[in-house]
Amino acid sequence: MVELVSVFGFLGAITASFLFFPQVWESYRTGKTHDIAWFGIMIGLLNGVFWFVYGLMKADPFIYVTNSIFFIGVFLLMVLKKKYG
């Protein structure tokens, strides 16, 4: 049987992974990124990299898979900010 702690870990990983995707979709849909701060994007990128490396070092797929998806979302937002910003 799956442990309750693993269920919460999995749900946390899923929600964290897709944190930036609603903003990516809205920015893509509207072509507006003026109100998105570059500093926030840079912090998000660094956060994703640091947690990804930490997850690899700990050999914890919850951490490195989550943060690789998180990084992709932030990276896409950065691309849209560069294009529309």
N, CA, C and O of each residue as an XYZ file, in Angstrom:
340
protein
N       0.836     -1.189      0.000
C       0.000      0.000      0.000
C       0.880      1.251      0.000
O       1.924      1.291      0.651
N       0.447      2.256     -0.730
C       1.188      3.506     -0.828
C       1.067      4.267      0.490
O      -0.018      4.410      1.053
N       2.212      4.747      0.961
C       2.217      5.511      2.199
C       1.621      6.896      1.969
O       1.770      7.478      0.894
N       0.954      7.408      2.976
C       0.334      8.728      2.896
C       1.371      9.811      2.622
O       1.101     10.760      1.886
N       2.549      9.674      3.207
C       3.600     10.669      2.991
C       4.005     10.707      1.516
O       4.302     11.778      0.988
N       4.019      9.559      0.853
C       4.358      9.519     -0.577
C       3.281     10.175     -1.425
O       3.590     10.829     -2.421
N       2.038     10.010     -1.049
C       0.932     10.653     -1.763
C       1.079     12.173     -1.679
O       0.966     12.874     -2.685
N       1.332     12.672     -0.467
C       1.501     14.122     -0.324
C       2.756     14.614     -1.049
O       2.757     15.709     -1.611
N       3.814     13.818     -1.037
C       5.019     14.175     -1.788
C       4.751     14.257     -3.274
O       5.202     15.184     -3.947
N       4.018     13.287     -3.783
C       3.669     13.268     -5.201
C       2.787     14.459     -5.572
O       3.028     15.120     -6.582
N       1.774     14.733     -4.763
C       0.882     15.870     -5.041
C       1.638     17.199     -4.964
O       1.415     18.096     -5.777
N       2.517     17.312     -3.995
C       3.343     18.521     -3.895
C       4.248     18.680     -5.098
O       4.433     19.786     -5.605
N       4.811     17.574     -5.553
C       5.691     17.614     -6.719
C       4.932     18.041     -7.966
O       5.433     18.843     -8.755
N       3.728     17.512     -8.148
C       2.914     17.868     -9.316
C       2.554     19.346     -9.296
O       2.724     20.039    -10.300
N       2.061     19.832     -8.168
C       1.645     21.238     -8.111
C       2.835     22.180     -8.247
O       2.716     23.223     -8.891
N       3.977     21.839     -7.658
C       5.168     22.685     -7.794
C       5.682     22.687     -9.228
O       6.136     23.713     -9.734
N       5.607     21.533     -9.874
C       6.101     21.422    -11.249
C       5.401     22.391    -12.190
O       6.024     22.972    -13.079
N       4.127     22.554    -11.987
C       3.334     23.333    -12.931
C       3.002     24.735    -12.434
O       2.073     25.372    -12.929
N       3.761     25.206    -11.461
C       3.512     26.513    -10.851
C       3.503     27.657    -11.865
O       2.652     28.543    -11.775
N       4.411     27.661    -12.812
C       4.519     28.773    -13.758
C       3.703     28.584    -15.029
O       3.545     29.535    -15.794
N       3.183     27.397    -15.275
C       2.504     27.141    -16.538
C       1.229     27.964    -16.768
O       0.968     28.336    -17.912
N       0.424     28.266    -15.744
C      -0.719     29.156    -16.008
C      -0.272     30.546    -16.497
O      -0.915     31.137    -17.364
N       0.825     31.059    -15.938
C       1.333     32.355    -16.383
C       1.915     32.249    -17.785
O       1.772     33.173    -18.586
N       2.560     31.153    -18.086
C       3.091     30.929    -19.434
C       1.939     30.925    -20.435
O       2.021     31.577    -21.477
N       0.882     30.204    -20.130
C      -0.264     30.126    -21.036
C      -0.895     31.504    -21.225
O      -1.184     31.903    -22.353
N      -1.110     32.224    -20.140
C      -1.732     33.547    -20.230
C      -0.852     34.517    -21.013
O      -1.357     35.308    -21.810
N       0.452     34.462    -20.793
C       1.375     35.329    -21.533
C       1.379     34.984    -23.017
O       1.412     35.875    -23.865
N       1.344     33.702    -23.326
C       1.297     33.265    -24.716
C      -0.010     33.696    -25.370
O      -0.020     34.187    -26.498
N      -1.106     33.508    -24.650
C      -2.433     33.808    -25.184
C      -2.621     35.301    -25.443
O      -3.172     35.692    -26.472
N      -2.165     36.129    -24.514
C      -2.393     37.572    -24.623
C      -1.240     38.335    -25.274
O      -1.425     39.438    -25.788
N      -0.048     37.735    -25.246
C       1.125     38.442    -25.761
C       1.575     39.561    -24.837
O       2.301     40.461    -25.260
N       1.151     39.514    -23.580
C       1.495     40.568    -22.619
C       2.335     39.993    -21.480
O       1.932     39.049    -20.800
N       3.508     40.587    -21.293
C       4.383     40.173    -20.192
C       4.962     41.373    -19.457
O       5.886     41.229    -18.656
N       4.431     42.533    -19.724
C       4.972     43.767    -19.155
C       5.037     43.732    -17.631
O       6.008     44.214    -17.046
N       4.034     43.179    -16.989
C       3.962     43.194    -15.526
C       4.742     42.056    -14.856
O       4.730     41.944    -13.630
N       5.402     41.234    -15.626
C       6.197     40.146    -15.056
C       7.622     40.653    -14.857
O       8.252     41.146    -15.793
N       8.116     40.530    -13.646
C       9.446     41.056    -13.315
C      10.547     40.092    -13.762
O      10.465     38.885    -13.535
N      11.576     40.651    -14.401
C      12.734     39.852    -14.783
C      13.389     39.221    -13.559
O      13.832     38.073    -13.598
N      13.442     39.990    -12.467
C      14.069     39.493    -11.253
C      13.364     38.230    -10.748
O      14.024     37.293    -10.300
N      12.055     38.199    -10.817
C      11.298     37.021    -10.412
C      11.589     35.821    -11.299
O      11.680     34.690    -10.821
N      11.732     36.074    -12.582
C      12.064     35.000    -13.516
C      13.453     34.444    -13.209
O      13.653     33.229    -13.206
N      14.408     35.332    -12.954
C      15.768     34.893    -12.655
C      15.815     34.080    -11.356
O      16.515     33.070    -11.279
N      15.078     34.518    -10.347
C      15.015     33.760     -9.097
C      14.398     32.386     -9.354
O      14.874     31.385     -8.819
N      13.354     32.332    -10.159
C      12.730     31.056    -10.498
C      13.687     30.123    -11.217
O      13.722     28.927    -10.929
N      14.471     30.664    -12.160
C      15.444     29.844    -12.871
C      16.503     29.292    -11.919
O      16.820     28.103    -11.949
N      17.039     30.163    -11.084
C      18.043     29.718    -10.112
C      17.462     28.679     -9.155
O      18.110     27.677     -8.852
N      16.257     28.917     -8.689
C      15.597     27.979     -7.790
C      15.491     26.596     -8.441
O      15.806     25.582     -7.818
N      15.049     26.569     -9.690
C      14.921     25.299    -10.401
C      16.254     24.580    -10.553
O      16.335     23.366    -10.369
N      17.299     25.331    -10.889
C      18.624     24.734    -11.060
C      19.144     24.187     -9.737
O      19.604     23.047     -9.675
N      19.075     24.995     -8.676
C      19.592     24.563     -7.376
C      18.877     23.315     -6.861
O      19.523     22.376     -6.394
N      17.554     23.304     -6.944
C      16.799     22.147     -6.466
C      17.029     20.930     -7.351
O      17.076     19.804     -6.855
N      17.174     21.145     -8.657
C      17.457     20.032     -9.568
C      18.780     19.367     -9.206
O      18.854     18.144     -9.086
N      19.820     20.174     -9.032
C      21.137     19.643     -8.670
C      21.073     18.948     -7.310
O      21.629     17.864     -7.138
N      20.404     19.564     -6.360
C      20.238     18.954     -5.039
C      19.536     17.597     -5.156
O      19.950     16.624     -4.526
N      18.491     17.538     -5.950
C      17.774     16.282     -6.151
C      18.645     15.210     -6.767
O      18.561     14.043     -6.387
N      19.486     15.599     -7.724
C      20.412     14.630     -8.316
C      21.413     14.132     -7.280
O      21.703     12.938     -7.205
N      21.936     15.057     -6.488
C      22.919     14.690     -5.464
C      22.319     13.760     -4.407
O      23.005     12.883     -3.882
N      21.047     13.955     -4.102
C      20.355     13.113     -3.127
C      19.726     11.877     -3.781
O      19.183     11.012     -3.093
N      19.805     11.804     -5.111
C      19.190     10.720     -5.887
C      17.695     10.605     -5.562
O      17.167      9.513     -5.351
N      17.035     11.766     -5.529
C      15.612     11.823     -5.181
C      14.805     12.295     -6.390
O      14.791     13.488     -6.694
N      14.136     11.373     -7.079
C      13.397     11.769     -8.282
C      12.258     12.742     -8.003
O      11.912     13.537     -8.877
N      11.662     12.704     -6.805
C      10.634     13.702     -6.481
C      11.198     15.105     -6.641
O      10.508     16.008     -7.114
N      12.435     15.283     -6.251
C      13.046     16.613     -6.303
C      13.527     16.952     -7.707
O      13.190     18.016     -8.226
N      14.311     16.071     -8.338
C      14.881     16.478     -9.618
C      13.882     16.449    -10.773
O      13.992     17.273    -11.681
N      12.931     15.553    -10.775
C      11.921     15.564    -11.843
C      11.016     16.787    -11.685
O      10.724     17.485    -12.656
N      10.579     17.032    -10.458
C       9.741     18.202    -10.177
C      10.409     19.479    -10.657
O       9.786     20.300    -11.331
N      11.657     19.641    -10.314
C      12.328     20.894    -10.628
C      12.799     20.999    -12.063
O      13.037     22.106    -12.545
N      12.941     19.885    -12.763
C      13.220     19.978    -14.192
C      11.974     20.499    -14.921
O      12.088     21.306    -15.844
N      10.794     20.043    -14.511
C       9.547     20.542    -15.105
C       9.329     22.006    -14.706
O       8.936     22.827    -15.535
N       9.584     22.325    -13.442
C       9.483     23.702    -12.957
C      10.387     24.613    -13.784
O       9.960     25.684    -14.216
N      11.642     24.191    -14.008
C      12.601     24.977    -14.774
C      12.091     25.224    -16.193
O      12.227     26.332    -16.713
N      11.516     24.220    -16.815
C      10.967     24.375    -18.175
C       9.890     25.457    -18.181
O       9.856     26.289    -19.087
N       9.009     25.454    -17.177
C       7.970     26.479    -17.094
C       8.541     27.872    -16.962
O       8.094     28.798    -17.640
N       9.529     28.030    -16.091
C      10.153     29.349    -15.907
C      10.910     29.753    -17.166
O      10.882     30.918    -17.565
N      11.584     28.798    -17.791
C      12.320     29.086    -19.014
C      11.377     29.559    -20.123
O      11.682     30.516    -20.835
N      10.240     28.889    -20.267
C       9.255     29.316    -21.263
C       8.745     30.721    -20.971
O       8.548     31.523    -21.883
N       8.535     31.008    -19.693
C       8.102     32.353    -19.325
C       9.178     33.380    -19.678
O       8.860     34.482    -20.123
N      10.433     33.027    -19.484
C      11.531     33.921    -19.846
C      11.544     34.178    -21.352
O      11.742     35.312    -21.789
N      11.334     33.134    -22.138
C      11.298     33.280    -23.603
C      10.159     34.214    -24.003
O      10.342     35.091    -24.847
N       8.990     34.029    -23.403
C       7.855     34.901    -23.716
C       8.092     36.338    -23.264
O       7.688     37.278    -23.949
N       8.736     36.513    -22.131
C       9.069     37.864    -21.635
C      10.027     38.536    -22.610
O       9.875     39.719    -22.916
N      11.005     37.793    -23.095
C      11.950     38.333    -24.073
C      11.237     38.698    -25.376
O      11.543     39.719    -25.991
N      10.295     37.866    -25.788
C       9.581     38.097    -27.046
C       8.597     39.261    -26.929
O       8.554     40.122    -27.808
N       7.808     39.298    -25.855
C       6.735     40.279    -25.729
C       7.038     41.437    -24.788
O       6.387     42.480    -24.840
N       8.056     41.239    -23.909
C       8.305     42.175    -22.817
C       8.696     43.540    -23.198
O       8.921     44.382    -22.329
